[in-house]
Amino acid sequence: QVQLVESGGGLVQPGGSLRLSCAASGFTFSSAAMSWYRQAPGKERELVASITSTGGSTNSADSVKGRFTISRDNAKNTVYLQMNSLKPEDTAVYYCHAKRPYTSTQYWGQGTQVTVSS
């Protein structure tokens, strides 16, 4: 059974930091490209950052460049999102996403709420 379990969300003041984690199981994590998406109330889900299976290449949305960093530990089957200099507009539910190679199969986590407010 495939599971993506996010953790690390919460309430933080503007300028603060959070680190999200996503623990994966039920598939070959080291072969999957991983991403973080977010969805704010009334808005469409958007890609925040992605990382290749080996971790050798990453990509991030312009809105978070220089503030958010995606990384992974294939030995722990976990992907991370380090979020610094948080802004109120970063408030959203953050979702972990996995894409298996050479197929259209993808998986989603249940999401974790991040709220940036004073």
Biopython code that builds the backbone (N, CA, C, O; Angstrom):
import numpy as np
from Bio.PDB.StructureBuilder import StructureBuilder

atoms = [
    (1, "GLN", "N", (0.843, -1.190, 0.000)),
    (1, "GLN", "CA", (0.000, 0.000, 0.000)),
    (1, "GLN", "C", (0.882, 1.245, 0.000)),
    (1, "GLN", "O", (1.758, 1.406, 0.850)),
    (2, "VAL", "N", (0.633, 2.116, -0.967)),
    (2, "VAL", "CA", (1.436, 3.325, -1.098)),
    (2, "VAL", "C", (0.988, 4.363, -0.060)),
    (2, "VAL", "O", (-0.203, 4.617, 0.121)),
    (3, "GLN", "N", (1.965, 4.941, 0.599)),
    (3, "GLN", "CA", (1.663, 6.008, 1.549)),
    (3, "GLN", "C", (2.688, 7.129, 1.394)),
    (3, "GLN", "O", (3.888, 6.889, 1.263)),
    (4, "LEU", "N", (2.182, 8.354, 1.412)),
    (4, "LEU", "CA", (3.005, 9.552, 1.516)),
    (4, "LEU", "C", (2.453, 10.322, 2.707)),
    (4, "LEU", "O", (1.317, 10.794, 2.687)),
    (5, "VAL", "N", (3.270, 10.441, 3.740)),
    (5, "VAL", "CA", (2.806, 11.049, 4.983)),
    (5, "VAL", "C", (3.612, 12.314, 5.256)),
    (5, "VAL", "O", (4.803, 12.261, 5.564)),
    (6, "GLU", "N", (2.928, 13.457, 5.135)),
    (6, "GLU", "CA", (3.583, 14.739, 5.373)),
    (6, "GLU", "C", (3.537, 15.104, 6.855)),
    (6, "GLU", "O", (2.622, 14.711, 7.580)),
    (7, "SER", "N", (4.528, 15.852, 7.282)),
    (7, "SER", "CA", (4.561, 16.383, 8.640)),
    (7, "SER", "C", (5.371, 17.669, 8.646)),
    (7, "SER", "O", (6.086, 17.974, 7.691)),
    (8, "GLY", "N", (5.250, 18.417, 9.736)),
    (8, "GLY", "CA", (6.056, 19.620, 9.889)),
    (8, "GLY", "C", (5.326, 20.927, 9.654)),
    (8, "GLY", "O", (5.899, 21.999, 9.849)),
    (9, "GLY", "N", (4.078, 20.855, 9.241)),
    (9, "GLY", "CA", (3.326, 22.083, 9.038)),
    (9, "GLY", "C", (2.943, 22.729, 10.358)),
    (9, "GLY", "O", (3.142, 22.158, 11.430)),
    (10, "GLY", "N", (2.388, 23.935, 10.258)),
    (10, "GLY", "CA", (1.962, 24.623, 11.465)),
    (10, "GLY", "C", (1.815, 26.113, 11.244)),
    (10, "GLY", "O", (1.782, 26.593, 10.111)),
    (11, "LEU", "N", (1.728, 26.833, 12.348)),
    (11, "LEU", "CA", (1.592, 28.287, 12.334)),
    (11, "LEU", "C", (2.950, 28.917, 12.610)),
    (11, "LEU", "O", (3.630, 28.546, 13.567)),
    (12, "VAL", "N", (3.341, 29.863, 11.774)),
    (12, "VAL", "CA", (4.631, 30.535, 11.941)),
    (12, "VAL", "C", (4.463, 32.007, 11.601)),
    (12, "VAL", "O", (3.619, 32.371, 10.783)),
    (13, "GLN", "N", (5.264, 32.845, 12.229)),
    (13, "GLN", "CA", (5.201, 34.275, 11.950)),
    (13, "GLN", "C", (5.928, 34.602, 10.651)),
    (13, "GLN", "O", (6.824, 33.867, 10.236)),
    (14, "PRO", "N", (5.546, 35.693, 10.015)),
    (14, "PRO", "CA", (6.282, 36.120, 8.804)),
    (14, "PRO", "C", (7.770, 36.262, 9.098)),
    (14, "PRO", "O", (8.176, 36.794, 10.131)),
    (15, "GLY", "N", (8.570, 35.767, 8.153)),
    (15, "GLY", "CA", (10.015, 35.757, 8.327)),
    (15, "GLY", "C", (10.545, 34.500, 8.977)),
    (15, "GLY", "O", (11.757, 34.288, 9.020)),
    (16, "GLY", "N", (9.659, 33.664, 9.482)),
    (16, "GLY", "CA", (10.065, 32.436, 10.143)),
    (16, "GLY", "C", (10.362, 31.297, 9.173)),
    (16, "GLY", "O", (10.315, 31.457, 7.953)),
    (17, "SER", "N", (10.669, 30.143, 9.759)),
    (17, "SER", "CA", (11.035, 28.969, 8.972)),
    (17, "SER", "C", (10.256, 27.744, 9.422)),
    (17, "SER", "O", (9.834, 27.636, 10.573)),
    (18, "LEU", "N", (10.082, 26.836, 8.493)),
    (18, "LEU", "CA", (9.518, 25.516, 8.768)),
    (18, "LEU", "C", (10.219, 24.513, 7.868)),
    (18, "LEU", "O", (10.696, 24.856, 6.786)),
    (19, "ARG", "N", (10.274, 23.279, 8.326)),
    (19, "ARG", "CA", (10.757, 22.195, 7.466)),
    (19, "ARG", "C", (9.683, 21.131, 7.382)),
    (19, "ARG", "O", (9.296, 20.537, 8.389)),
    (20, "LEU", "N", (9.207, 20.896, 6.169)),
    (20, "LEU", "CA", (8.243, 19.835, 5.920)),
    (20, "LEU", "C", (8.974, 18.548, 5.583)),
    (20, "LEU", "O", (10.029, 18.559, 4.948)),
    (21, "SER", "N", (8.392, 17.438, 6.024)),
    (21, "SER", "CA", (8.916, 16.115, 5.691)),
    (21, "SER", "C", (7.801, 15.288, 5.060)),
    (21, "SER", "O", (6.621, 15.474, 5.358)),
    (22, "CYS", "N", (8.198, 14.385, 4.195)),
    (22, "CYS", "CA", (7.251, 13.458, 3.575)),
    (22, "CYS", "C", (7.887, 12.077, 3.589)),
    (22, "CYS", "O", (8.865, 11.819, 2.887)),
    (23, "ALA", "N", (7.317, 11.196, 4.398)),
    (23, "ALA", "CA", (7.812, 9.824, 4.492)),
    (23, "ALA", "C", (7.034, 8.942, 3.532)),
    (23, "ALA", "O", (5.804, 8.902, 3.569)),
    (24, "ALA", "N", (7.755, 8.236, 2.675)),
    (24, "ALA", "CA", (7.136, 7.427, 1.630)),
    (24, "ALA", "C", (7.297, 5.941, 1.919)),
    (24, "ALA", "O", (8.282, 5.508, 2.516)),
    (25, "SER", "N", (6.306, 5.170, 1.481)),
    (25, "SER", "CA", (6.374, 3.719, 1.596)),
    (25, "SER", "C", (5.478, 3.094, 0.545)),
    (25, "SER", "O", (4.568, 3.743, 0.029)),
    (26, "GLY", "N", (5.736, 1.834, 0.228)),
    (26, "GLY", "CA", (4.885, 1.102, -0.698)),
    (26, "GLY", "C", (5.290, 1.171, -2.155)),
    (26, "GLY", "O", (4.618, 0.600, -3.014)),
    (27, "PHE", "N", (6.385, 1.867, -2.445)),
    (27, "PHE", "CA", (6.906, 1.913, -3.806)),
    (27, "PHE", "C", (8.404, 2.171, -3.714)),
    (27, "PHE", "O", (8.932, 2.466, -2.642)),
    (28, "THR", "N", (9.075, 2.057, -4.846)),
    (28, "THR", "CA", (10.528, 2.241, -4.867)),
    (28, "THR", "C", (10.838, 3.731, -4.867)),
    (28, "THR", "O", (10.893, 4.370, -5.917)),
    (29, "PHE", "N", (11.039, 4.265, -3.685)),
    (29, "PHE", "CA", (11.218, 5.707, -3.514)),
    (29, "PHE", "C", (12.409, 6.227, -4.311)),
    (29, "PHE", "O", (12.340, 7.303, -4.907)),
    (30, "SER", "N", (13.492, 5.472, -4.322)),
    (30, "SER", "CA", (14.723, 5.956, -4.957)),
    (30, "SER", "C", (14.609, 6.081, -6.469)),
    (30, "SER", "O", (15.488, 6.657, -7.109)),
    (31, "SER", "N", (13.545, 5.553, -7.044)),
    (31, "SER", "CA", (13.335, 5.661, -8.487)),
    (31, "SER", "C", (12.349, 6.761, -8.859)),
    (31, "SER", "O", (12.170, 7.066, -10.038)),
    (32, "ALA", "N", (11.724, 7.343, -7.879)),
    (32, "ALA", "CA", (10.637, 8.291, -8.135)),
    (32, "ALA", "C", (11.106, 9.737, -8.067)),
    (32, "ALA", "O", (11.888, 10.107, -7.191)),
    (33, "ALA", "N", (10.623, 10.548, -8.999)),
    (33, "ALA", "CA", (10.784, 11.990, -8.864)),
    (33, "ALA", "C", (9.776, 12.475, -7.825)),
    (33, "ALA", "O", (8.631, 12.023, -7.796)),
    (34, "MET", "N", (10.211, 13.390, -6.985)),
    (34, "MET", "CA", (9.363, 13.862, -5.900)),
    (34, "MET", "C", (9.137, 15.361, -6.026)),
    (34, "MET", "O", (9.993, 16.096, -6.517)),
    (35, "SER", "N", (7.982, 15.792, -5.578)),
    (35, "SER", "CA", (7.648, 17.212, -5.655)),
    (35, "SER", "C", (6.833, 17.626, -4.446)),
    (35, "SER", "O", (6.236, 16.804, -3.751)),
    (36, "TRP", "N", (6.830, 18.917, -4.221)),
    (36, "TRP", "CA", (5.912, 19.539, -3.278)),
    (36, "TRP", "C", (5.006, 20.484, -4.064)),
    (36, "TRP", "O", (5.471, 21.276, -4.884)),
    (37, "TYR", "N", (3.719, 20.385, -3.799)),
    (37, "TYR", "CA", (2.722, 21.294, -4.348)),
    (37, "TYR", "C", (2.054, 22.014, -3.181)),
    (37, "TYR", "O", (2.184, 21.609, -2.025)),
    (38, "ARG", "N", (1.344, 23.082, -3.501)),
    (38, "ARG", "CA", (0.552, 23.751, -2.469)),
    (38, "ARG", "C", (-0.740, 24.266, -3.078)),
    (38, "ARG", "O", (-0.837, 24.523, -4.278)),
    (39, "GLN", "N", (-1.723, 24.407, -2.208)),
    (39, "GLN", "CA", (-3.015, 24.935, -2.641)),
    (39, "GLN", "C", (-3.554, 25.863, -1.569)),
    (39, "GLN", "O", (-3.828, 25.445, -0.444)),
    (40, "ALA", "N", (-3.700, 27.117, -1.933)),
    (40, "ALA", "CA", (-4.281, 28.113, -1.038)),
    (40, "ALA", "C", (-5.796, 28.161, -1.248)),
    (40, "ALA", "O", (-6.284, 27.771, -2.309)),
    (41, "PRO", "N", (-6.537, 28.630, -0.257)),
    (41, "PRO", "CA", (-8.002, 28.701, -0.394)),
    (41, "PRO", "C", (-8.414, 29.488, -1.635)),
    (41, "PRO", "O", (-7.946, 30.605, -1.861)),
    (42, "GLY", "N", (-9.295, 28.891, -2.436)),
    (42, "GLY", "CA", (-9.795, 29.563, -3.620)),
    (42, "GLY", "C", (-8.852, 29.582, -4.795)),
    (42, "GLY", "O", (-9.145, 30.196, -5.821)),
    (43, "LYS", "N", (-7.710, 28.908, -4.658)),
    (43, "LYS", "CA", (-6.727, 28.908, -5.750)),
    (43, "LYS", "C", (-6.463, 27.491, -6.215)),
    (43, "LYS", "O", (-6.785, 26.519, -5.531)),
    (44, "GLU", "N", (-5.863, 27.396, -7.409)),
    (44, "GLU", "CA", (-5.518, 26.087, -7.932)),
    (44, "GLU", "C", (-4.239, 25.575, -7.266)),
    (44, "GLU", "O", (-3.421, 26.346, -6.765)),
    (45, "ARG", "N", (-4.099, 24.253, -7.279)),
    (45, "ARG", "CA", (-2.876, 23.656, -6.751)),
    (45, "ARG", "C", (-1.711, 24.030, -7.672)),
    (45, "ARG", "O", (-1.831, 23.985, -8.897)),
    (46, "GLU", "N", (-0.588, 24.397, -7.061)),
    (46, "GLU", "CA", (0.565, 24.811, -7.855)),
    (46, "GLU", "C", (1.812, 24.063, -7.410)),
    (46, "GLU", "O", (1.949, 23.676, -6.249)),
    (47, "LEU", "N", (2.719, 23.870, -8.367)),
    (47, "LEU", "CA", (3.996, 23.222, -8.081)),
    (47, "LEU", "C", (4.894, 24.196, -7.330)),
    (47, "LEU", "O", (5.067, 25.345, -7.739)),
    (48, "VAL", "N", (5.465, 23.720, -6.222)),
    (48, "VAL", "CA", (6.387, 24.537, -5.434)),
    (48, "VAL", "C", (7.826, 24.191, -5.778)),
    (48, "VAL", "O", (8.629, 25.073, -6.085)),
    (49, "ALA", "N", (8.150, 22.899, -5.726)),
    (49, "ALA", "CA", (9.530, 22.468, -5.996)),
    (49, "ALA", "C", (9.522, 20.996, -6.352)),
    (49, "ALA", "O", (8.626, 20.254, -5.951)),
    (50, "SER", "N", (10.528, 20.577, -7.111)),
    (50, "SER", "CA", (10.640, 19.178, -7.495)),
    (50, "SER", "C", (12.103, 18.765, -7.456)),
    (50, "SER", "O", (13.006, 19.600, -7.512)),
    (51, "ILE", "N", (12.318, 17.449, -7.358)),
    (51, "ILE", "CA", (13.668, 16.913, -7.273)),
    (51, "ILE", "C", (13.700, 15.577, -8.004)),
    (51, "ILE", "O", (12.752, 14.796, -7.918)),
    (52, "THR", "N", (14.781, 15.316, -8.719)),
    (52, "THR", "CA", (14.902, 14.063, -9.448)),
    (52, "THR", "C", (15.163, 12.900, -8.492)),
    (52, "THR", "O", (15.415, 13.097, -7.304)),
    (53, "SER", "N", (15.098, 11.691, -9.034)),
    (53, "SER", "CA", (15.196, 10.494, -8.192)),
    (53, "SER", "C", (16.517, 10.421, -7.420)),
    (53, "SER", "O", (16.553, 9.962, -6.279)),
    (54, "THR", "N", (17.581, 10.873, -8.045)),
    (54, "THR", "CA", (18.890, 10.823, -7.379)),
    (54, "THR", "C", (19.162, 12.052, -6.532)),
    (54, "THR", "O", (20.114, 12.079, -5.753)),
    (55, "GLY", "N", (18.326, 13.068, -6.684)),
    (55, "GLY", "CA", (18.577, 14.330, -5.996)),
    (55, "GLY", "C", (19.552, 15.218, -6.720)),
    (55, "GLY", "O", (19.956, 16.256, -6.194)),
    (56, "GLY", "N", (19.941, 14.829, -7.922)),
    (56, "GLY", "CA", (20.960, 15.569, -8.647)),
    (56, "GLY", "C", (20.469, 16.855, -9.274)),
    (56, "GLY", "O", (21.265, 17.715, -9.653)),
    (57, "SER", "N", (19.155, 16.987, -9.385)),
    (57, "SER", "CA", (18.608, 18.190, -10.002)),
    (57, "SER", "C", (17.327, 18.587, -9.295)),
    (57, "SER", "O", (16.500, 17.743, -8.952)),
    (58, "THR", "N", (17.179, 19.878, -9.086)),
    (58, "THR", "CA", (15.971, 20.403, -8.449)),
    (58, "THR", "C", (15.429, 21.559, -9.274)),
    (58, "THR", "O", (16.125, 22.148, -10.101)),
    (59, "ASN", "N", (14.171, 21.859, -9.020)),
    (59, "ASN", "CA", (13.518, 22.978, -9.686)),
    (59, "ASN", "C", (12.543, 23.584, -8.695)),
    (59, "ASN", "O", (11.973, 22.875, -7.866)),
    (60, "SER", "N", (12.349, 24.888, -8.777)),
    (60, "SER", "CA", (11.390, 25.513, -7.862)),
    (60, "SER", "C", (10.666, 26.657, -8.555)),
    (60, "SER", "O", (11.156, 27.225, -9.531)),
    (61, "ALA", "N", (9.514, 26.978, -8.041)),
    (61, "ALA", "CA", (8.711, 28.076, -8.579)),
    (61, "ALA", "C", (9.412, 29.411, -8.314)),
    (61, "ALA", "O", (10.119, 29.571, -7.318)),
    (62, "ASP", "N", (9.206, 30.342, -9.205)),
    (62, "ASP", "CA", (9.832, 31.659, -9.054)),
    (62, "ASP", "C", (9.458, 32.301, -7.722)),
    (62, "ASP", "O", (10.265, 33.010, -7.121)),
    (63, "SER", "N", (8.251, 32.053, -7.268)),
    (63, "SER", "CA", (7.762, 32.697, -6.044)),
    (63, "SER", "C", (8.490, 32.231, -4.778)),
    (63, "SER", "O", (8.411, 32.888, -3.740)),
    (64, "VAL", "N", (9.195, 31.102, -4.863)),
    (64, "VAL", "CA", (9.882, 30.583, -3.676)),
    (64, "VAL", "C", (11.387, 30.473, -3.854)),
    (64, "VAL", "O", (12.100, 30.094, -2.925)),
    (65, "LYS", "N", (11.873, 30.804, -5.046)),
    (65, "LYS", "CA", (13.318, 30.703, -5.310)),
    (65, "LYS", "C", (14.097, 31.539, -4.306)),
    (65, "LYS", "O", (13.758, 32.688, -4.023)),
    (66, "GLY", "N", (15.147, 30.928, -3.779)),
    (66, "GLY", "CA", (15.992, 31.619, -2.817)),
    (66, "GLY", "C", (15.474, 31.520, -1.387)),
    (66, "GLY", "O", (16.170, 31.907, -0.448)),
    (67, "ARG", "N", (14.263, 31.005, -1.215)),
    (67, "ARG", "CA", (13.687, 30.877, 0.138)),
    (67, "ARG", "C", (13.414, 29.421, 0.505)),
    (67, "ARG", "O", (13.606, 29.029, 1.656)),
    (68, "PHE", "N", (12.971, 28.621, -0.451)),
    (68, "PHE", "CA", (12.626, 27.215, -0.202)),
    (68, "PHE", "C", (13.669, 26.310, -0.849)),
    (68, "PHE", "O", (14.191, 26.607, -1.923)),
    (69, "THR", "N", (13.960, 25.205, -0.176)),
    (69, "THR", "CA", (14.900, 24.216, -0.706)),
    (69, "THR", "C", (14.315, 22.823, -0.559)),
    (69, "THR", "O", (13.913, 22.422, 0.533)),
    (70, "ILE", "N", (14.271, 22.090, -1.659)),
    (70, "ILE", "CA", (13.814, 20.703, -1.628)),
    (70, "ILE", "C", (15.035, 19.793, -1.573)),
    (70, "ILE", "O", (16.054, 20.060, -2.210)),
    (71, "SER", "N", (14.915, 18.714, -0.801)),
    (71, "SER", "CA", (15.995, 17.730, -0.711)),
    (71, "SER", "C", (15.380, 16.377, -0.417)),
    (71, "SER", "O", (14.194, 16.276, -0.105)),
    (72, "ARG", "N", (16.198, 15.333, -0.520)),
    (72, "ARG", "CA", (15.698, 13.989, -0.254)),
    (72, "ARG", "C", (16.786, 13.139, 0.352)),
    (72, "ARG", "O", (17.978, 13.380, 0.162)),
    (73, "ASP", "N", (16.342, 12.131, 1.093)),
    (73, "ASP", "CA", (17.242, 11.132, 1.663)),
    (73, "ASP", "C", (16.705, 9.778, 1.245)),
    (73, "ASP", "O", (15.751, 9.274, 1.837)),
    (74, "ASN", "N", (17.310, 9.190, 0.231)),
    (74, "ASN", "CA", (16.793, 7.920, -0.293)),
    (74, "ASN", "C", (16.985, 6.769, 0.694)),
    (74, "ASN", "O", (16.277, 5.765, 0.611)),
    (75, "ALA", "N", (17.911, 6.898, 1.608)),
    (75, "ALA", "CA", (18.091, 5.861, 2.628)),
    (75, "ALA", "C", (16.944, 5.871, 3.628)),
    (75, "ALA", "O", (16.648, 4.854, 4.257)),
    (76, "LYS", "N", (16.304, 7.023, 3.772)),
    (76, "LYS", "CA", (15.189, 7.155, 4.722)),
    (76, "LYS", "C", (13.839, 7.252, 4.026)),
    (76, "LYS", "O", (12.808, 7.405, 4.681)),
    (77, "ASN", "N", (13.844, 7.162, 2.692)),
    (77, "ASN", "CA", (12.592, 7.259, 1.923)),
    (77, "ASN", "C", (11.822, 8.533, 2.292)),
    (77, "ASN", "O", (10.609, 8.504, 2.500)),
    (78, "THR", "N", (12.537, 9.621, 2.365)),
    (78, "THR", "CA", (11.935, 10.867, 2.816)),
    (78, "THR", "C", (12.375, 12.031, 1.933)),
    (78, "THR", "O", (13.531, 12.118, 1.519)),
    (79, "VAL", "N", (11.429, 12.917, 1.658)),
    (79, "VAL", "CA", (11.726, 14.161, 0.943)),
    (79, "VAL", "C", (11.377, 15.317, 1.877)),
    (79, "VAL", "O", (10.441, 15.238, 2.672)),
    (80, "TYR", "N", (12.151, 16.383, 1.758)),
    (80, "TYR", "CA", (12.002, 17.522, 2.655)),
    (80, "TYR", "C", (11.748, 18.805, 1.864)),
    (80, "TYR", "O", (12.098, 18.912, 0.688)),
    (81, "LEU", "N", (11.138, 19.762, 2.535)),
    (81, "LEU", "CA", (11.030, 21.108, 1.998)),
    (81, "LEU", "C", (11.386, 22.078, 3.116)),
    (81, "LEU", "O", (10.616, 22.275, 4.056)),
    (82, "GLN", "N", (12.565, 22.678, 2.999)),
    (82, "GLN", "CA", (12.991, 23.689, 3.957)),
    (82, "GLN", "C", (12.462, 25.030, 3.490)),
    (82, "GLN", "O", (12.764, 25.470, 2.381)),
    (83, "MET", "N", (11.682, 25.677, 4.325)),
    (83, "MET", "CA", (11.046, 26.944, 3.961)),
    (83, "MET", "C", (11.546, 28.044, 4.887)),
    (83, "MET", "O", (11.311, 28.002, 6.095)),
    (84, "ASN", "N", (12.222, 29.009, 4.327)),
    (84, "ASN", "CA", (12.754, 30.139, 5.086)),
    (84, "ASN", "C", (12.096, 31.432, 4.621)),
    (84, "ASN", "O", (11.473, 31.482, 3.560)),
    (85, "SER", "N", (12.242, 32.459, 5.419)),
    (85, "SER", "CA", (11.694, 33.789, 5.084)),
    (85, "SER", "C", (10.235, 33.685, 4.644)),
    (85, "SER", "O", (9.843, 34.232, 3.613)),
    (86, "LEU", "N", (9.461, 32.991, 5.421)),
    (86, "LEU", "CA", (8.063, 32.739, 5.037)),
    (86, "LEU", "C", (7.255, 34.026, 5.012)),
    (86, "LEU", "O", (7.464, 34.944, 5.805)),
    (87, "LYS", "N", (6.322, 34.051, 4.066)),
    (87, "LYS", "CA", (5.447, 35.208, 3.863)),
    (87, "LYS", "C", (3.995, 34.779, 4.034)),
    (87, "LYS", "O", (3.679, 33.599, 3.887)),
    (88, "PRO", "N", (3.117, 35.711, 4.340)),
    (88, "PRO", "CA", (1.692, 35.340, 4.466)),
    (88, "PRO", "C", (1.154, 34.664, 3.201)),
    (88, "PRO", "O", (0.282, 33.798, 3.285)),
    (89, "GLU", "N", (1.660, 35.047, 2.052)),
    (89, "GLU", "CA", (1.176, 34.435, 0.804)),
    (89, "GLU", "C", (1.651, 33.003, 0.613)),
    (89, "GLU", "O", (1.241, 32.340, -0.340)),
    (90, "ASP", "N", (2.509, 32.514, 1.505)),
    (90, "ASP", "CA", (2.904, 31.101, 1.473)),
    (90, "ASP", "C", (1.885, 30.223, 2.197)),
    (90, "ASP", "O", (1.998, 28.998, 2.175)),
    (91, "THR", "N", (0.903, 30.834, 2.829)),
    (91, "THR", "CA", (-0.130, 30.075, 3.534)),
    (91, "THR", "C", (-0.895, 29.192, 2.554)),
    (91, "THR", "O", (-1.428, 29.667, 1.551)),
    (92, "ALA", "N", (-0.938, 27.897, 2.864)),
    (92, "ALA", "CA", (-1.576, 26.930, 1.967)),
    (92, "ALA", "C", (-1.493, 25.546, 2.608)),
    (92, "ALA", "O", (-0.819, 25.341, 3.618)),
    (93, "VAL", "N", (-2.195, 24.614, 1.991)),
    (93, "VAL", "CA", (-1.982, 23.202, 2.297)),
    (93, "VAL", "C", (-0.884, 22.709, 1.348)),
    (93, "VAL", "O", (-0.969, 22.884, 0.133)),
    (94, "TYR", "N", (0.125, 22.102, 1.922)),
    (94, "TYR", "CA", (1.270, 21.609, 1.145)),
    (94, "TYR", "C", (1.149, 20.099, 0.976)),
    (94, "TYR", "O", (0.926, 19.362, 1.937)),
    (95, "TYR", "N", (1.303, 19.659, -0.276)),
    (95, "TYR", "CA", (1.133, 18.254, -0.618)),
    (95, "TYR", "C", (2.436, 17.668, -1.158)),
    (95, "TYR", "O", (3.151, 18.301, -1.935)),
    (96, "CYS", "N", (2.714, 16.463, -0.731)),
    (96, "CYS", "CA", (3.833, 15.690, -1.275)),
    (96, "CYS", "C", (3.327, 14.900, -2.480)),
    (96, "CYS", "O", (2.200, 14.404, -2.480)),
    (97, "HIS", "N", (4.166, 14.790, -3.499)),
    (97, "HIS", "CA", (3.781, 14.122, -4.747)),
    (97, "HIS", "C", (4.925, 13.257, -5.225)),
    (97, "HIS", "O", (6.090, 13.649, -5.155)),
    (98, "ALA", "N", (4.580, 12.062, -5.718)),
    (98, "ALA", "CA", (5.575, 11.138, -6.266)),
    (98, "ALA", "C", (5.184, 10.741, -7.674)),
    (98, "ALA", "O", (4.008, 10.517, -7.960)),
    (99, "LYS", "N", (6.164, 10.655, -8.547)),
    (99, "LYS", "CA", (5.934, 10.248, -9.937)),
    (99, "LYS", "C", (6.872, 9.091, -10.244)),
    (99, "LYS", "O", (8.094, 9.241, -10.222)),
    (100, "ARG", "N", (6.288, 7.945, -10.529)),
    (100, "ARG", "CA", (7.108, 6.793, -10.865)),
    (100, "ARG", "C", (7.682, 6.969, -12.269)),
    (100, "ARG", "O", (7.038, 7.570, -13.128)),
    (101, "PRO", "N", (8.874, 6.456, -12.506)),
    (101, "PRO", "CA", (9.495, 6.626, -13.827)),
    (101, "PRO", "C", (8.824, 5.777, -14.889)),
    (101, "PRO", "O", (8.335, 4.685, -14.600)),
    (102, "TYR", "N", (8.798, 6.277, -16.122)),
    (102, "TYR", "CA", (8.351, 5.561, -17.312)),
    (102, "TYR", "C", (6.881, 5.146, -17.260)),
    (102, "TYR", "O", (6.440, 4.328, -18.068)),
    (103, "THR", "N", (6.138, 5.691, -16.340)),
    (103, "THR", "CA", (4.698, 5.430, -16.256)),
    (103, "THR", "C", (3.982, 6.752, -15.949)),
    (103, "THR", "O", (4.609, 7.773, -15.665)),
    (104, "SER", "N", (2.666, 6.695, -16.015)),
    (104, "SER", "CA", (1.883, 7.874, -15.640)),
    (104, "SER", "C", (1.437, 7.798, -14.181)),
    (104, "SER", "O", (0.668, 8.637, -13.713)),
    (105, "THR", "N", (1.924, 6.788, -13.473)),
    (105, "THR", "CA", (1.504, 6.574, -12.088)),
    (105, "THR", "C", (2.070, 7.646, -11.180)),
    (105, "THR", "O", (3.269, 7.922, -11.190)),
    (106, "GLN", "N", (1.197, 8.237, -10.403)),
    (106, "GLN", "CA", (1.623, 9.240, -9.447)),
    (106, "GLN", "C", (0.809, 9.090, -8.163)),
    (106, "GLN", "O", (-0.299, 8.554, -8.160)),
    (107, "TYR", "N", (1.396, 9.579, -7.083)),
    (107, "TYR", "CA", (0.781, 9.451, -5.774)),
    (107, "TYR", "C", (0.790, 10.807, -5.074)),
    (107, "TYR", "O", (1.655, 11.649, -5.314)),
    (108, "TRP", "N", (-0.207, 10.991, -4.195)),
    (108, "TRP", "CA", (-0.327, 12.233, -3.424)),
    (108, "TRP", "C", (-0.418, 11.918, -1.934)),
    (108, "TRP", "O", (-0.985, 10.902, -1.533)),
    (109, "GLY", "N", (0.145, 12.801, -1.129)),
    (109, "GLY", "CA", (-0.068, 12.728, 0.300)),
    (109, "GLY", "C", (-1.370, 13.424, 0.675)),
    (109, "GLY", "O", (-2.080, 13.953, -0.181)),
    (110, "GLN", "N", (-1.667, 13.414, 1.967)),
    (110, "GLN", "CA", (-2.927, 13.970, 2.442)),
    (110, "GLN", "C", (-2.839, 15.474, 2.675)),
    (110, "GLN", "O", (-3.863, 16.139, 2.830)),
    (111, "GLY", "N", (-1.637, 16.006, 2.700)),
    (111, "GLY", "CA", (-1.443, 17.443, 2.860)),
    (111, "GLY", "C", (-1.179, 17.854, 4.293)),
    (111, "GLY", "O", (-1.634, 17.206, 5.235)),
    (112, "THR", "N", (-0.438, 18.940, 4.444)),
    (112, "THR", "CA", (-0.179, 19.515, 5.750)),
    (112, "THR", "C", (-0.358, 21.032, 5.659)),
    (112, "THR", "O", (0.114, 21.660, 4.712)),
    (113, "GLN", "N", (-1.031, 21.606, 6.632)),
    (113, "GLN", "CA", (-1.354, 23.025, 6.605)),
    (113, "GLN", "C", (-0.176, 23.858, 7.072)),
    (113, "GLN", "O", (0.424, 23.586, 8.113)),
    (114, "VAL", "N", (0.144, 24.869, 6.293)),
    (114, "VAL", "CA", (1.137, 25.874, 6.677)),
    (114, "VAL", "C", (0.430, 27.222, 6.708)),
    (114, "VAL", "O", (-0.151, 27.655, 5.713)),
    (115, "THR", "N", (0.488, 27.877, 7.860)),
    (115, "THR", "CA", (-0.135, 29.187, 8.018)),
    (115, "THR", "C", (0.928, 30.183, 8.464)),
    (115, "THR", "O", (1.596, 29.987, 9.479)),
    (116, "VAL", "N", (1.072, 31.252, 7.692)),
    (116, "VAL", "CA", (2.043, 32.295, 8.010)),
    (116, "VAL", "C", (1.264, 33.539, 8.410)),
    (116, "VAL", "O", (0.612, 34.174, 7.580)),
    (117, "SER", "N", (1.339, 33.875, 9.683)),
    (117, "SER", "CA", (0.541, 34.991, 10.187)),
    (117, "SER", "C", (1.145, 35.511, 11.483)),
    (117, "SER", "O", (1.736, 34.765, 12.263)),
    (118, "SER", "N", (0.979, 36.805, 11.688)),
    (118, "SER", "CA", (1.424, 37.397, 12.949)),
    (118, "SER", "C", (0.268, 37.450, 13.948)),
    (118, "SER", "O", (0.444, 37.918, 15.073)),
]
sb = StructureBuilder()
sb.init_structure("model")
sb.init_model(0)
sb.init_chain("A")
sb.init_seg("    ")
for serial, (resi, resn, name, xyz) in enumerate(atoms, 1):
    if name == "N":
        sb.init_residue(resn, " ", resi, " ")
    sb.init_atom(name, np.array(xyz, "f"), 0.0, 1.0, " ", f" {name:<3s}", serial, name[0])
structure = sb.get_structure()
